Amino acid sequence: MATPKNTEVKKTPTTAAPAEKAAVAAPSKTSKLKLDSGILYVQSTYNNTKVVFADPKGNAVFWSSAGSLGFKGAKKGTPFAAAKVGETLAAKAAPLGLKEVAVIVKGVGSGRESAVRGFVSKGFTITSIKDVTPVPHNGPKAKKPRRV
């Protein structure tokens, strides 16, 4: 059976396409997500400070770090940079209607406290602060005795 090679397909104009494009082109400026409480994870090392804001289930919503704000080198590990990270995250979380935050801190860097202070300075209340910094039970393995 042979099929004709010159088959024409009729295209009908649709009028719904421009209306759909207009609806998609203008995203809403307000956040659909509304939270009254959340968890603030602060990881502070000697070289950087990372802060993640999560919902009560633990799903990440916003994050920021000293490196992402433009601090470079040794300045990333400073308390000033950590405070700026906390303030930036608080500004992102403000439209959610957030009221109270539980804080989980990890690490030994100098930005532990100042990141939390920067977040709280925007008017949020802290329900709890937990330190989950890993601590070795017996320290590093000792060197082998020297053989002469």
N, CA and C atoms as a LAMMPS dump frame, in Angstrom:
ITEM: TIMESTEP
0
ITEM: NUMBER OF ATOMS
444
ITEM: BOX BOUNDS ff ff ff
-5.0000000000000000e+02 5.0000000000000000e+02
-5.0000000000000000e+02 5.0000000000000000e+02
-5.0000000000000000e+02 5.0000000000000000e+02
ITEM: ATOMS id mol type element x y z
1 1 1 N 0.818 -1.165 0
2 1 2 C 0 0 0
3 1 3 C 0.873 1.244 0
4 2 1 N 0.66 2.106 -0.875
5 2 2 C 1.468 3.312 -0.995
6 2 3 C 0.771 4.468 -0.299
7 3 1 N 1.561 5.257 0.399
8 3 2 C 1.003 6.439 1.044
9 3 3 C 1.364 7.66 0.218
10 4 1 N 0.472 8.595 0.094
11 4 2 C 0.782 9.791 -0.705
12 4 3 C 1.85 10.64 -0.014
13 5 1 N 2.811 11.122 -0.81
14 5 2 C 3.922 11.892 -0.26
15 5 3 C 3.552 13.338 0.027
16 6 1 N 2.67 13.864 -0.731
17 6 2 C 2.3 15.274 -0.562
18 6 3 C 0.999 15.378 0.224
19 7 1 N 1.061 15.091 1.501
20 7 2 C -0.146 15.229 2.32
21 7 3 C -0.107 16.578 3.004
22 8 1 N -1.212 17.23 3.026
23 8 2 C -1.312 18.546 3.638
24 8 3 C -2.003 18.427 4.994
25 9 1 N -1.454 19.107 5.953
26 9 2 C -2.059 19.146 7.275
27 9 3 C -2.647 20.534 7.462
28 10 1 N -3.929 20.568 7.785
29 10 2 C -4.589 21.859 7.974
30 10 3 C -4.318 22.359 9.379
31 11 1 N -3.834 23.578 9.487
32 11 2 C -3.571 24.198 10.785
33 11 3 C -4.674 25.199 11.071
34 12 1 N -5.294 25.027 12.217
35 12 2 C -6.348 25.964 12.592
36 12 3 C -5.777 26.933 13.618
37 13 1 N -6.031 28.206 13.453
38 13 2 C -5.506 29.179 14.416
39 13 3 C -6.217 29.039 15.762
40 14 1 N -5.429 29.149 16.828
41 14 2 C -6.009 29.072 18.169
42 14 3 C -5.928 30.451 18.819
43 15 1 N -6.98 30.792 19.511
44 15 2 C -7.018 32.1 20.161
45 15 3 C -6.657 31.998 21.642
46 16 1 N -6.554 30.794 22.196
47 16 2 C -6.272 30.635 23.624
48 16 3 C -4.79 30.816 23.95
49 17 1 N -3.91 30.677 22.976
50 17 2 C -2.472 30.744 23.237
51 17 3 C -2.018 32.094 23.794
52 18 1 N -2.423 33.253 23.239
53 18 2 C -1.953 34.515 23.812
54 18 3 C -2.431 34.74 25.255
55 19 1 N -3.631 34.286 25.585
56 19 2 C -4.14 34.46 26.944
57 19 3 C -3.325 33.621 27.927
58 20 1 N -2.923 32.417 27.525
59 20 2 C -2.118 31.566 28.399
60 20 3 C -0.739 32.186 28.623
61 21 1 N -0.151 32.761 27.605
62 21 2 C 1.162 33.384 27.749
63 21 3 C 1.106 34.556 28.714
64 22 1 N 0.04 35.333 28.662
65 22 2 C -0.081 36.482 29.554
66 22 3 C -0.192 36.037 31.004
67 23 1 N -0.88 34.907 31.233
68 23 2 C -1.038 34.424 32.602
69 23 3 C 0.28 33.886 33.15
70 24 1 N 1.102 33.293 32.305
71 24 2 C 2.368 32.722 32.745
72 24 3 C 3.431 33.793 32.889
73 25 1 N 3.364 34.855 32.108
74 25 2 C 4.424 35.855 32.062
75 25 3 C 4.506 36.693 33.332
76 26 1 N 3.415 36.833 34.072
77 26 2 C 3.413 37.689 35.251
78 26 3 C 3.35 36.844 36.521
79 27 1 N 4.51 36.421 37.06
80 27 2 C 4.485 35.641 38.304
81 27 3 C 4.125 36.527 39.492
82 28 1 N 3.535 35.923 40.488
83 28 2 C 3.125 36.705 41.658
84 28 3 C 4.35 37.056 42.5
85 29 1 N 4.336 38.241 43.076
86 29 2 C 5.469 38.708 43.874
87 29 3 C 5.396 38.203 45.308
88 30 1 N 4.215 37.829 45.769
89 30 2 C 4.086 37.337 47.129
90 30 3 C 4.344 35.84 47.161
91 31 1 N 4.881 35.379 48.283
92 31 2 C 5.19 33.972 48.426
93 31 3 C 3.929 33.192 48.758
94 32 1 N 3.772 32.024 48.155
95 32 2 C 2.632 31.172 48.455
96 32 3 C 2.859 30.418 49.756
97 33 1 N 4.117 30.249 50.141
98 33 2 C 4.461 29.508 51.34
99 33 3 C 4.299 30.401 52.567
100 34 1 N 3.558 29.926 53.559
101 34 2 C 3.36 30.665 54.81
102 34 3 C 3.793 29.767 55.958
103 35 1 N 4.748 30.237 56.745
104 35 2 C 5.252 29.488 57.889
105 35 3 C 5.214 30.37 59.122
106 36 1 N 4.812 29.798 60.257
107 36 2 C 4.882 30.558 61.493
108 36 3 C 6.084 30.151 62.331
109 37 1 N 6.679 28.983 62.025
110 37 2 C 7.889 28.556 62.725
111 37 3 C 8.798 27.825 61.745
112 38 1 N 10.054 27.692 62.129
113 38 2 C 11.019 27.022 61.258
114 38 3 C 12.274 26.662 62.03
115 39 1 N 13.24 26.11 61.294
116 39 2 C 14.511 25.7 61.872
117 39 3 C 15.626 26.444 61.154
118 40 1 N 16.554 26.999 61.919
119 40 2 C 17.691 27.714 61.368
120 40 3 C 18.947 26.891 61.647
121 41 1 N 19.571 26.371 60.593
122 41 2 C 20.799 25.599 60.718
123 41 3 C 21.977 26.519 60.443
124 42 1 N 22.902 26.611 61.388
125 42 2 C 24.091 27.447 61.245
126 42 3 C 25.304 26.533 61.277
127 43 1 N 26.075 26.518 60.186
128 43 2 C 27.324 25.756 60.159
129 43 3 C 28.466 26.753 60.052
130 44 1 N 29.278 26.807 61.094
131 44 2 C 30.349 27.784 61.156
132 44 3 C 31.694 27.07 61.221
133 45 1 N 32.526 27.302 60.218
134 45 2 C 33.871 26.744 60.212
135 45 3 C 34.859 27.894 60.337
136 46 1 N 36.135 27.569 60.343
137 46 2 C 37.151 28.619 60.41
138 46 3 C 37.191 29.423 59.107
139 47 1 N 36.729 28.822 58.013
140 47 2 C 36.846 29.456 56.702
141 47 3 C 35.555 30.063 56.168
142 48 1 N 34.395 29.68 56.677
143 48 2 C 33.14 30.154 56.11
144 48 3 C 32.019 29.96 57.123
145 49 1 N 30.887 30.608 56.883
146 49 2 C 29.685 30.415 57.683
147 49 3 C 28.522 30.202 56.731
148 50 1 N 27.827 29.071 56.871
149 50 2 C 26.675 28.752 56.041
150 50 3 C 25.439 28.707 56.917
151 51 1 N 24.341 29.292 56.448
152 51 2 C 23.098 29.313 57.208
153 51 3 C 21.982 28.833 56.286
154 52 1 N 21.187 27.875 56.786
155 52 2 C 20.055 27.333 56.029
156 52 3 C 18.807 27.507 56.874
157 53 1 N 17.752 28.058 56.263
158 53 2 C 16.459 28.128 56.931
159 53 3 C 15.579 27.033 56.366
160 54 1 N 14.98 26.23 57.254
161 54 2 C 14.147 25.106 56.834
162 54 3 C 12.784 25.196 57.502
163 55 1 N 11.801 24.511 56.905
164 55 2 C 10.477 24.425 57.514
165 55 3 C 10.531 23.459 58.703
166 56 1 N 9.467 23.324 59.48
167 56 2 C 9.518 22.453 60.662
168 56 3 C 9.827 20.983 60.351
169 57 1 N 9.569 20.54 59.139
170 57 2 C 9.882 19.157 58.76
171 57 3 C 11.355 18.973 58.419
172 58 1 N 12.079 20.071 58.17
173 58 2 C 13.496 19.995 57.845
174 58 3 C 13.807 20.233 56.379
175 59 1 N 12.81 20.569 55.567
176 59 2 C 13.037 20.844 54.151
177 59 3 C 13.58 22.264 53.98
178 60 1 N 14.693 22.398 53.275
179 60 2 C 15.344 23.694 53.11
180 60 3 C 14.454 24.647 52.321
181 61 1 N 14.353 25.882 52.79
182 61 2 C 13.563 26.912 52.12
183 61 3 C 14.482 27.986 51.552
184 62 1 N 15.375 28.539 52.395
185 62 2 C 16.353 29.539 51.971
186 62 3 C 17.717 29.161 52.515
187 63 1 N 18.768 29.637 51.849
188 63 2 C 20.127 29.433 52.363
189 63 3 C 20.978 30.614 51.94
190 64 1 N 22.075 30.786 52.652
191 64 2 C 23.042 31.811 52.304
192 64 3 C 24.359 31.467 52.981
193 65 1 N 25.434 32.034 52.472
194 65 2 C 26.745 31.833 53.075
195 65 3 C 27.566 33.103 52.896
196 66 1 N 28.653 33.182 53.645
197 66 2 C 29.505 34.362 53.544
198 66 3 C 30.124 34.451 52.154
199 67 1 N 30.473 33.327 51.564
200 67 2 C 31.039 33.327 50.219
201 67 3 C 30.044 33.785 49.168
202 68 1 N 28.766 33.428 49.335
203 68 2 C 27.761 33.835 48.351
204 68 3 C 27.436 35.324 48.445
205 69 1 N 27.771 35.944 49.582
206 69 2 C 27.542 37.386 49.725
207 69 3 C 28.692 38.219 49.177
208 70 1 N 29.772 37.564 48.745
209 70 2 C 30.879 38.293 48.143
210 70 3 C 32.108 38.411 49.003
211 71 1 N 32.084 37.857 50.212
212 71 2 C 33.284 37.87 51.039
213 71 3 C 34.269 36.854 50.487
214 72 1 N 35.543 37.227 50.485
215 72 2 C 36.565 36.341 49.919
216 72 3 C 37.655 36.076 50.939
217 73 1 N 38.281 34.914 50.803
218 73 2 C 39.446 34.587 51.622
219 73 3 C 39.135 34.498 53.1
220 74 1 N 40.021 35.048 53.908
221 74 2 C 39.906 34.957 55.36
222 74 3 C 38.727 35.758 55.9
223 75 1 N 38.187 36.702 55.116
224 75 2 C 37.07 37.513 55.585
225 75 3 C 35.778 36.701 55.707
226 76 1 N 35.7 35.557 55.018
227 76 2 C 34.492 34.732 55.089
228 76 3 C 34.275 34.15 56.479
229 77 1 N 35.333 33.915 57.228
230 77 2 C 35.218 33.306 58.54
231 77 3 C 35.036 34.289 59.675
232 78 1 N 34.836 35.567 59.383
233 78 2 C 34.74 36.579 60.435
234 78 3 C 33.316 36.664 61.001
235 79 1 N 33.173 37.155 62.226
236 79 2 C 31.833 37.349 62.79
237 79 3 C 31.01 38.383 62.02
238 80 1 N 31.662 39.376 61.434
239 80 2 C 30.941 40.385 60.652
240 80 3 C 30.263 39.749 59.446
241 81 1 N 30.979 38.889 58.745
242 81 2 C 30.406 38.206 57.581
243 81 3 C 29.254 37.304 58.004
244 82 1 N 29.402 36.638 59.139
245 82 2 C 28.335 35.762 59.625
246 82 3 C 27.085 36.556 59.987
247 83 1 N 27.262 37.738 60.567
248 83 2 C 26.118 38.584 60.903
249 83 3 C 25.393 39.023 59.638
250 84 1 N 26.142 39.346 58.602
251 84 2 C 25.527 39.742 57.327
252 84 3 C 24.743 38.574 56.719
253 85 1 N 25.268 37.355 56.871
254 85 2 C 24.561 36.168 56.361
255 85 3 C 23.241 36.006 57.103
256 86 1 N 23.253 36.171 58.425
257 86 2 C 22.025 36.06 59.213
258 86 3 C 21.004 37.113 58.848
259 87 1 N 21.459 38.347 58.631
260 87 2 C 20.546 39.427 58.249
261 87 3 C 19.949 39.186 56.872
262 88 1 N 20.756 38.689 55.94
263 88 2 C 20.269 38.405 54.594
264 88 3 C 19.191 37.329 54.626
265 89 1 N 19.418 36.281 55.403
266 89 2 C 18.446 35.203 55.501
267 89 3 C 17.164 35.672 56.189
268 90 1 N 17.284 36.55 57.169
269 90 2 C 16.102 37.086 57.839
270 90 3 C 15.264 37.918 56.87
271 91 1 N 15.93 38.659 55.991
272 91 2 C 15.194 39.456 54.999
273 91 3 C 14.455 38.556 54.014
274 92 1 N 15.057 37.411 53.68
275 92 2 C 14.386 36.463 52.779
276 92 3 C 13.201 35.791 53.463
277 93 1 N 13.314 35.532 54.771
278 93 2 C 12.28 34.806 55.498
279 93 3 C 11.143 35.703 55.984
280 94 1 N 11.327 37.01 55.982
281 94 2 C 10.311 37.922 56.498
282 94 3 C 8.962 37.823 55.781
283 95 1 N 8.902 37.697 54.441
284 95 2 C 7.589 37.628 53.775
285 95 3 C 6.795 36.356 54.071
286 96 1 N 7.383 35.374 54.725
287 96 2 C 6.68 34.125 55.005
288 96 3 C 5.756 34.226 56.21
289 97 1 N 5.828 35.301 56.966
290 97 2 C 5.032 35.437 58.178
291 97 3 C 5.638 34.685 59.342
292 98 1 N 6.936 34.552 59.348
293 98 2 C 7.65 33.772 60.354
294 98 3 C 7.657 34.497 61.693
295 99 1 N 7.473 33.722 62.786
296 99 2 C 7.474 34.319 64.117
297 99 3 C 8.564 33.739 65.002
298 100 1 N 8.678 32.406 65.029
299 100 2 C 9.637 31.786 65.936
300 100 3 C 10.512 30.785 65.2
301 101 1 N 11.736 30.637 65.716
302 101 2 C 12.752 29.826 65.053
303 101 3 C 13.478 28.982 66.096
304 102 1 N 13.72 27.726 65.752
305 102 2 C 14.603 26.868 66.54
306 102 3 C 15.956 26.874 65.839
307 103 1 N 17.033 27.039 66.591
308 103 2 C 18.366 27.176 66.007
309 103 3 C 19.183 25.929 66.307
310 104 1 N 19.856 25.407 65.268
311 104 2 C 20.778 24.289 65.416
312 104 3 C 22.13 24.756 64.91
313 105 1 N 23.127 24.771 65.804
314 105 2 C 24.454 25.291 65.488
315 105 3 C 25.422 24.123 65.374
316 106 1 N 26.291 24.183 64.358
317 106 2 C 27.294 23.145 64.158
318 106 3 C 28.6 23.804 63.748
319 107 1 N 29.698 23.384 64.36
320 107 2 C 31.001 23.904 63.988
321 107 3 C 31.646 24.731 65.086
322 108 1 N 32.923 25.057 64.851
323 108 2 C 33.717 25.738 65.865
324 108 3 C 34.171 27.125 65.429
325 109 1 N 33.634 27.652 64.344
326 109 2 C 34.081 28.939 63.818
327 109 3 C 33.633 30.111 64.658
328 110 1 N 34.151 31.284 64.319
329 110 2 C 33.855 32.49 65.09
330 110 3 C 32.506 33.103 64.731
331 111 1 N 31.817 32.595 63.72
332 111 2 C 30.544 33.175 63.305
333 111 3 C 29.321 32.505 63.871
334 112 1 N 29.499 31.603 64.83
335 112 2 C 28.355 30.863 65.391
336 112 3 C 27.309 31.785 65.994
337 113 1 N 27.739 32.605 66.926
338 113 2 C 26.806 33.446 67.663
339 113 3 C 26.33 34.633 66.828
340 114 1 N 27.219 35.225 66.06
341 114 2 C 26.844 36.438 65.324
342 114 3 C 25.873 36.153 64.184
343 115 1 N 25.884 34.945 63.62
344 115 2 C 24.905 34.609 62.587
345 115 3 C 23.505 34.554 63.187
346 116 1 N 23.398 34.004 64.387
347 116 2 C 22.102 33.928 65.068
348 116 3 C 21.65 35.324 65.472
349 117 1 N 22.585 36.144 65.976
350 117 2 C 22.233 37.516 66.364
351 117 3 C 21.768 38.338 65.164
352 118 1 N 22.405 38.138 64.014
353 118 2 C 21.988 38.849 62.813
354 118 3 C 20.584 38.466 62.381
355 119 1 N 20.239 37.196 62.543
356 119 2 C 18.893 36.737 62.182
357 119 3 C 17.849 37.281 63.149
358 120 1 N 18.164 37.262 64.436
359 120 2 C 17.221 37.698 65.464
360 120 3 C 17.029 39.212 65.439
361 121 1 N 18.007 39.947 64.928
362 121 2 C 17.911 41.409 64.906
363 121 3 C 16.759 41.912 64.05
364 122 1 N 16.219 41.064 63.202
365 122 2 C 15.093 41.452 62.348
366 122 3 C 13.741 41.186 63
367 123 1 N 13.729 40.746 64.263
368 123 2 C 12.473 40.642 64.991
369 123 3 C 11.929 39.241 65.177
370 124 1 N 12.703 38.203 64.973
371 124 2 C 12.241 36.837 65.173
372 124 3 C 12.589 36.377 66.588
373 125 1 N 11.784 35.473 67.131
374 125 2 C 12.062 34.944 68.462
375 125 3 C 12.656 33.542 68.343
376 126 1 N 13.546 33.216 69.277
377 126 2 C 14.203 31.912 69.281
378 126 3 C 13.516 31.026 70.319
379 127 1 N 13.093 29.837 69.898
380 127 2 C 12.471 28.908 70.833
381 127 3 C 13.514 28.018 71.502
382 128 1 N 14.543 27.608 70.757
383 128 2 C 15.585 26.769 71.344
384 128 3 C 16.865 26.914 70.544
385 129 1 N 17.984 26.667 71.211
386 129 2 C 19.291 26.638 70.555
387 129 3 C 19.935 25.31 70.914
388 130 1 N 20.337 24.56 69.876
389 130 2 C 20.968 23.264 70.103
390 130 3 C 22.311 23.242 69.389
391 131 1 N 23.336 22.758 70.093
392 131 2 C 24.673 22.64 69.513
393 131 3 C 24.91 21.184 69.151
394 132 1 N 25.126 20.908 67.865
395 132 2 C 25.334 19.533 67.406
396 132 3 C 26.731 19.359 66.826
397 133 1 N 27.694 20.141 67.328
398 133 2 C 29.068 20.031 66.858
399 133 3 C 29.617 18.649 67.187
400 134 1 N 30.157 17.925 66.208
401 134 2 C 30.688 16.595 66.502
402 134 3 C 31.944 16.684 67.37
403 135 1 N 32.005 15.854 68.402
404 135 2 C 33.143 15.835 69.32
405 135 3 C 33.726 14.429 69.32
406 136 1 N 35.014 14.283 69.058
407 136 2 C 35.604 12.937 69.079
408 136 3 C 35.654 12.401 70.501
409 137 1 N 35.466 11.095 70.656
410 137 2 C 35.467 10.484 71.988
411 137 3 C 36.881 10.204 72.48
412 138 1 N 37.772 9.852 71.573
413 138 2 C 39.113 9.502 72.023
414 138 3 C 40.204 10.226 71.241
415 139 1 N 39.864 11.163 70.418
416 139 2 C 40.849 11.948 69.691
417 139 3 C 41.456 11.201 68.516
418 140 1 N 42.445 11.814 67.858
419 140 2 C 43.076 11.173 66.708
420 140 3 C 43.985 10.016 67.13
421 141 1 N 44.271 9.172 66.168
422 141 2 C 45.123 8.014 66.439
423 141 3 C 46.556 8.487 66.714
424 142 1 N 47.19 7.897 67.742
425 142 2 C 48.542 8.284 68.12
426 142 3 C 49.543 7.812 67.076
427 143 1 N 50.665 8.538 66.981
428 143 2 C 51.72 8.158 66.038
429 143 3 C 52.363 6.849 66.472
430 144 1 N 52.887 6.127 65.488
431 144 2 C 53.605 4.893 65.804
432 144 3 C 54.915 5.247 66.501
433 145 1 N 55.407 4.349 67.374
434 145 2 C 56.702 4.647 68.025
435 145 3 C 57.832 4.662 66.996
436 146 1 N 58.796 5.547 67.211
437 146 2 C 59.904 5.706 66.272
438 146 3 C 60.893 4.581 66.435
439 147 1 N 61.299 4.009 65.296
440 147 2 C 62.307 2.935 65.309
441 147 3 C 63.644 3.503 64.845
442 148 1 N 64.676 3.299 65.632
443 148 2 C 65.995 3.832 65.283
444 148 3 C 66.952 2.709 64.954
